[in-house]
Amino acid sequence: MKKLAILFLFLPLSAQAQWVSSYPSAAGFDHQIYLEGYELPIMTIGAMDPAPSPDGQSLTFAARGWLWLLNLESGVAKRLTSSGGMDARPEWSPDGRKLVFVRDLSSHFAIVMLDVESGDETVLVNSEAINLDPVFAPDGQWVYYASAEAGPFEIWKVSTETLERERLTSSASVRKRPLKRRPQVLAPDSLVIYLNKQNYYDSIELVNLRTGENTTLLEDWVTSRSDLTLSPDGRHLVYTWPNDNDGHELRMMALGDTSTSVLITRSLGLPLAPQFSYDGDWIYFSEANNDEMHQLKRVNVAGGAVEPVMINEWDWGADTGTLTITSEVDGTPGPVRIAVWDESGHPLVPDSGIVRSEGQHKRNFFYSPGEITITAPAGEITVAAVHGFETPEVMDTSSVKHNRNTSLTLELERVWDASANGWYAGDNHFHLNYGGQYRLDTEDILLELEGESMDFGYALLANLHNRFFDQHLIDERYSEGPIIEFGLEPRAHLLGHLNLLGVDELFWPWVWGPFYQVYSQDDRLNASALRFARERGGLGGYVHPIFNNDPFADANLGAAPAAFVADAVLGEVDLFEIACLWSWEIGTAAMWHAILNLGIPLAASAGSDAMNDLYRTFPTGSSRVYVNPEGELTTSSYLEALKNGNSFVSTGPMLKFEVEGNGPGGVVESEDESADWLLEVYSALPYDSIQIFVNGVVVEELVGSDVAGSKSYQGSVSIPEGGWITARVLGENTGWPVMDSYQYAEASPVWFGEVGSTDPVARKQAAENLLRVLDASRQQLQAGYGTTEIPNLMEHFDKARVHLETLIAE
């Protein structure tokens, strides 16, 4: 994702910066979204983070963003905290009188200690950083925790009396993704076990704090939701670890012999947050059921059946009532994205379903089918909702009264009904399951797509390094409501990531080239995967391709996917993902314009790259493409309209662009010297500017709108010798529904004379720029493969170079 600190009408491109994180940055993370998605606490409707008490009579857990104390005999859960922050990951003091936990304050994470009997809180750590995983030392005088306060994540400790803090570990260098977390204390100031994650390689380490000596107990690639717990006697380690079945399992290791481990349970396939009971007999954990509700469970250390830990009653410790929220879209009950919070700013959630957190506006959200009821503390409640890109946000307040149900109706009005006008919204790049906190089925995302006013979705099967998720879904289709299809994201890291749409079988391998182990020396073209899709009647393209705002600047020439220019100029690429929350639309579009100027009708695509099974993710459809197919929407008509360029891409605004009556993908056939254009913009937020491009050059720039709604623009352009024309909308992101760092929409080109026509001057300049990128990409290729012979790739690049040199010489 990207971030614009501010975006005005004539803001220079150099002022733009890529979105980095929702919280203070941790050193070494190029994509901190992975750290935040996999390592940070999550808010759930059900119970998470179980912590059995030392006396064995109760258990503390996190739910709805607060801590609760469960009496194991009665099954009554009493709320312990009630702040506006979101509390998680509790741990007991050895004497059973205090708890220490993490509080998410939206700007950072604090470490808080709670006196269970009195309810008094002491903030132990409040540095402006991500602070995680507090645990008491055996003597109760210190709390060990993980923190990125000094840059990389290291293990620290803080005195419970003086609040004196000390950093205990230090990385020799800030390597890629350095992360030490989840400390377990074997002997104070002597031995600590922790999770160690760096360079995409994860391990569990035992460190001698006095000597600095580390012993690796276990290691693997990208373990996402890995976690661990130490037995009270310090002899055994139980850990959550991924397996070969696209899931996780609990395993136990004896610290006296770490050469092997035993399987405790796989449960339903995603047992999270394990914790030993204080007598060492049981392992408690949390796991989402088929309805995505997290539940408490336990299993004996000797193995055997998994037992549920029942919650029979929720005692809020305060007056509560219910609020029933009805959402109407243009007067008819309809699905919406919704956020609710109380007077303290604490998010409120319904009694079932998935809750998510988006980092752009730092809101927790969920989806309502049109009516939903939540339980809430008595007092004033604020509710906000949108229906995709089509409605401005509606916000209202209501007063919840004790033991009463209050009703609230939100009336949302569309600025444009896209599908009613023949334009259908599609997201060509998101992931149903990607190592997150849930295991989702296709039906689980239907309400999300409906709430985001999406008509089509391509869920891409992708690898999490050496794990390859959901392979059985490649030929699955869902068409009851939004159409959901499955595609594939082959990932040759150096050469570039691809999306293959419209295929019903897998391309192998999914990964190859430098930065992968088994296939690191493969002399394999990305074009082989792209051809695989074409041969089966599908489409193939590049996703999140450009991470800068000017791919032709000297400093950025080597930043493009190494194989893209060669593949594109040789006509191997069908789609180019212009809009994506991970990459930069303006820079990506500059590369797209150059390819169009060669006379290659490269089709525009868009995708959010959302990871649906994560708590911390953005909505599907946050970046999307709208297509205008012939007749009804089907998979075939969608792909045909996409390929033909009957489309526009967007991160918020919607538009209709015509030139002499021809829409995107059309052709202006006129002998006149000028052509008239008409643009209709429909936007749920104000926007800053309109730009009209002819052959990649801005020929007219107009002021946008300072209010949401629709606005018409018109003008005329001189007809060039050949080429194309597009319209673009730009604006600052001032709120929901937009999730990207700035608003962007651009129409696919309308061509002059014929599809693929060119202007000689624009064609030559584009070829010269693309040749510079090709040469830089070749250097990247040679550096990545080193001494490995790659004749296939070199021949491919040579053909592309000859083609560009020919165009330059014409």
C-alpha positions, 0 to 999 in steps of 0.5 A, spaced: 500 500 500 502 507 499 501 513 502 500 520 500 501 525 506 497 530 502 495 531 495 493 537 492 491 539 485 498 540 482 502 536 487 509 534 485 510 526 484 516 526 489 511 528 494 508 521 494 510 516 499 509 508 499 504 506 505 508 503 510 505 501 516 499 502 521 503 503 527 510 505 528 515 502 523 519 496 526 526 496 522 527 491 517 520 490 514 519 492 507 512 490 508 510 491 515 503 489 513 506 481 514 508 483 521 502 486 523 497 481 520 501 475 523 504 477 529 500 482 532 494 481 537 487 480 534 480 482 536 475 477 536 468 476 537 469 469 541 475 467 546 482 468 544 489 468 548 487 463 554 491 464 560 489 459 566 490 461 573 495 459 578 490 456 582 487 452 576 480 455 578 479 460 572 482 462 566 483 469 563 482 470 555 481 476 550 474 477 547 471 483 544 477 487 545 477 486 553 479 481 558 475 477 561 475 472 567 472 465 566 470 461 572 472 454 570 466 451 574 460 455 573 462 457 566 461 465 567 466 470 564 466 476 567 469 482 564 475 485 567 477 491 563 473 496 560 478 501 556 477 505 550 483 501 547 483 493 545 486 488 550 489 482 549 495 476 550 494 476 558 499 473 563 498 471 570 503 473 575 506 467 579 502 469 585 495 469 581 494 476 584 496 480 577 495 480 570 500 483 565 497 484 558 498 488 551 493 494 550 492 497 543 492 504 543 491 505 535 497 509 535 502 504 539 501 498 543 502 499 551 504 494 556 499 494 562 499 490 569 492 489 572 491 488 580 485 483 579 482 484 585 482 491 586 482 493 578 487 498 579 492 498 572 499 500 572 502 502 565 509 498 565 511 500 558 508 506 554 513 507 549 511 510 542 512 503 539 509 496 538 510 492 544 508 485 545 508 479 549 509 480 556 510 475 561 512 475 568 519 472 570 518 466 575 520 471 581 514 476 579 519 482 579 520 483 572 516 483 566 519 480 559 516 483 553 518 484 545 519 491 543 521 495 536 522 501 541 530 501 538 528 499 531 528 492 530 524 487 535 528 485 541 527 482 548 526 487 553 524 487 561 521 492 565 521 492 573 514 492 576 516 496 581 521 502 578 518 501 571 526 501 569 527 498 562 532 494 559 534 491 553 536 484 553 538 482 546 541 485 540 541 483 533 548 483 530 545 487 524 538 489 522 537 484 517 530 483 513 524 482 517 528 481 524 523 479 529 524 476 536 518 475 540 514 471 545 519 470 550 518 464 555 523 465 561 527 459 564 531 462 569 531 470 570 537 474 567 539 467 564 535 463 559 529 465 555 526 462 549 523 466 544 520 466 537 525 468 532 523 471 525 528 474 520 530 473 512 523 469 511 526 464 516 523 462 522 525 459 528 524 458 536 531 460 539 534 458 546 538 464 548 543 465 554 542 472 556 549 472 560 553 469 554 549 471 548 549 464 546 543 462 541 541 455 540 536 453 535 530 448 537 526 448 531 526 452 524 522 453 518 520 458 512 515 463 514 511 460 519 505 465 520 501 464 526 506 460 530 506 461 537 509 457 543 508 456 551 513 453 556 511 448 561 511 450 568 517 445 570 521 448 564 522 441 561 517 441 555 515 446 550 509 446 546 508 450 540 503 452 534 507 450 527 504 450 520 504 443 517 503 440 510 496 440 510 495 448 509 494 448 517 497 448 523 498 443 529 500 443 536 506 439 537 511 438 544 518 438 544 522 436 550 528 441 552 532 435 554 532 432 547 530 437 541 531 432 536 524 430 535 517 432 537 510 429 538 504 431 535 499 433 541 493 435 536 491 438 529 484 439 532 480 443 526 487 445 523 488 452 526 489 451 534 492 458 536 495 461 542 497 455 546 498 456 554 500 450 559 495 450 565 499 451 571 499 444 573 502 442 567 497 437 565 493 441 560 494 445 554 489 451 553 488 454 546 483 458 541 481 456 535 475 458 530 470 454 528 466 453 521 462 459 523 469 463 524 467 464 531 474 463 536 472 458 541 476 456 548 479 448 548 484 444 551 487 438 550 491 433 555 499 433 554 499 426 553 494 427 547 487 425 546 481 428 545 480 435 544 475 438 550 471 445 549 472 450 555 464 452 555 462 459 557 455 459 559 454 466 561 457 473 559 458 478 565 459 485 562 460 488 569 456 494 567 449 495 564 448 493 557 443 493 552 442 491 544 442 496 538 439 493 532 442 496 526 438 496 519 441 499 513 438 501 507 441 503 500 436 507 496 431 505 500 431 498 500 435 494 505 442 492 503 449 489 505 454 494 508 461 495 511 460 497 518 463 500 524 461 501 531 464 504 537 462 506 544 463 513 548 470 511 549 472 509 542 472 502 543 469 498 537 463 494 538 461 488 534 456 483 533 455 476 536 457 472 530 462 473 524 468 476 522 471 482 525 477 486 521 481 492 522 483 496 516 490 500 517 488 506 513 483 509 517 484 505 523 477 502 524 475 495 526 469 493 521 464 488 519 459 486 514 451 487 515 446 483 510 441 489 512 440 488 519 444 486 525 444 486 532 450 488 537 450 488 545 453 494 548 454 498 554 449 503 556 450 509 553 451 513 546 453 509 540 456 511 534 455 507 527 458 508 520 457 505 514 458 504 506 456 500 501 462 499 496 464 505 492 457 507 491 455 511 497 458 516 501 459 514 508 453 515 513 454 516 520 449 516 526 449 516 533 444 512 538 443 511 545 443 504 548 439 503 554 440 498 560 436 491 558 432 494 552 433 494 544 434 500 541 433 500 533 437 505 528 436 505 521 442 508 516 439 511 509 445 510 504 444 513 497 448 511 491 452 516 487 451 511 481 448 504 481 454 502 476 451 495 475 444 498 473 448 502 468 452 495 465 458 496 469 460 491 473 466 491 479 471 486 479 477 484 484 482 480 480 487 479 486 485 477 493 487 471 497 481 467 500 486 463 505 494 466 506 496 463 513 491 468 517 487 466 523 481 463 520 480 457 515 475 460 510 470 457 505 468 460 498 461 462 501 465 466 507 466 472 503 460 472 499 457 478 504 463 482 504 463 482 496 456 484 497 457 489 502 462 492 497 458 492 491 462 487 488 460 483 482 466 479 480 472 476 484 478 472 482 481 469 489 488 467 487 491 461 490 498 463 492 504 460 496 506 462 503 514 460 501 514 453 501 506 452 503 501 452 497 494 453 499 487 451 497 490 447 491 483 443 490 479 450 489 482 451 482 476 449 478 471 451 483 466 456 481 461 460 485 455 464 481 449 465 486 450 472 487 457 475 486 461 471 481 467 468 485 472 464 481 479 462 482 486 463 479 493 462 480 499 467 482 505 464 480 511 468 484 518 468 480 520 473 485 525 476 481 522 476 474 515 478 477 509 476 480 503 474 475 496 472 475 493 467 471 485 468 470 480 463 467 484 457 468 481 450 471 488 447 472 494 449 476 501 451 473 507 448 476 511 450 479 508 456 482 515 459 484 522 459 481 528 463 480 533 467 485 530 467 492 527 460 492 531 454 494 529 448 490 527 452 483 532 457 484 536 456 478 531 455 473 532 458 467 524 459 466 520 464 463 514 468 466 512 467 459 511 460 460 506 461 465 502 467 461 502 462 455 499 457 459 493 461 461 492 463 454 492 456 451 487 454 456 482 460 454 484 465 460 488 471 461 495 472 464 498 478 467 503 482 472 500 484 479 503 490 483 508 491 478 511 498 480 513 501 487 515 508 485 512 514 482 516 514 476 519 507 473 523 511 468 527 515 473 534 513 473 534 511 480 528 506 479 530 503 472 531 496 476 525 496 480 520 494 475 519 486 475 525 484 471 521 480 466 515 485 465 518 489 459 521 483 455 514 480 456 510 486 454 514 488 448 514 481 445 506 481 446 506 475 452 502 479 457 494 480 457 493 484 463 497 489 467 494 491 474 494 498 474 490 499 481 493 495 487 494 497 494 501 494 494 503 498 488 503 505 486 498 507 481 501 513 478 508 509 477 504 503 474 500 507 469 506 511 466 509 504 465 502 502 462 502 508 457 509 506 455 507 500 452 500 503 449 505 507 445 508 501 442 501 500 439 500 494 444 493 494 447 495 491 454 489 491 458 488 494 465 486 490 471 486 491 478 486 488 485 486 489 492 491 483 494 487 483 500 488 476 505 481 474 507 483 470 513 487 475 516 484 480 522 488 486 519 487 486 512 483 491 508 476 490 504 476 486 498 475 490 492 479 496 495 482 496 488 477 494 483 476 494 475 469 496 472 468 492 466 462 493 461 461 487 457 456 485 452 450 482 455 449 479 462 455 478 466 458 471 466 465 469 467 466 469 459 463 476 458 467 478 464 474 476 461 472 478 454 471 485 456 477 485 461 481 483 455 478 488 450 479 494 455 472 495 456 473 498 463 476 503 468 480 501 474 479 505 481 481 506 488 474 510 489 471 514 484 467 511 478 467 514 471 464 514 464 468 516 459 467 517 451 470 520 445 465 521 440 461 517 443 466 511 443 467 508 450 474 505 453 476 500 448 473 503 442 475 507 436 474 514 434 474 513 426 474 521 424 477 525 419 476 531 423 482 535 426 479 534 433 475 529 437 470 531 443 470 527 449 465 527 455 467 525 462 462 523 468 465 522 475 461 519 480 465 519 487 463 518 494 468 523 496 471 530 494 476 529 489 482 534 487 483 533 479 481 531 472 487 529 467 486 528 460 492 524 457 493 523 449 499 518 448 501 519 455 501 526 455 497 530 460 493 535 455 488 538 459 487 538 467 481 540 470 479 542 477 475 536 481 469 537 486 469 539 493 463 535 494 461 528 493 456 526 488 456 526 480 459 531 476 460 532 468 466 534 464 467 535 457 472 538 452 476 536 445 483 534 443 487 534 437 487 528 433 494 525 433 497 521 427 495 515 431 495 512 439 490 513 444 486 517 449 484 516 457 481 520 463 484 520 470 481 522 477 486 524 482 484 526 490 486 525 497 483 520 501 479 523 506 475 517 509 471 511 508 469 508 503 476 509 500 482 504 503 488 506 498 492 512 500 489 516 495 484 516 490 485 514 483 481 512 477 483 511 470 479 509 464 482 504 459 484 507 452 479 509 447 484 509 440 484 513 434 483 510 427 484 503 430 486 499 436 494 499 436 495 505 432 501 509 434 504 516 434 511 515 431 514 520 436 510 517 442 512 510 440 520 512 439 520 515 446 516 510 449 521 505 446 527 508 448 525 509 455 523 501 455 529 499 453 533 503 458 528 499 463 530 492 459 537 493 460 537 495 467 532 489 468 537 484 464 543 487 469 538 485 475 537 478 472 544 477 471 546 479 478 540 474 481 542 468 477 550 469 478 554 464 475 548 460 473 547 459 465 540 462 463 540 461 455 532 461 455 532 468 459 537 471 455 534 469 448 528 472 450 531 479 453 535 479 446 529 478 442 525 484 446 532 488 445 531 487 437 524 489 437 525 496 441 531 497 437 527 496 431 522 501 433 527 506 435 530 506 428 523 507 424 
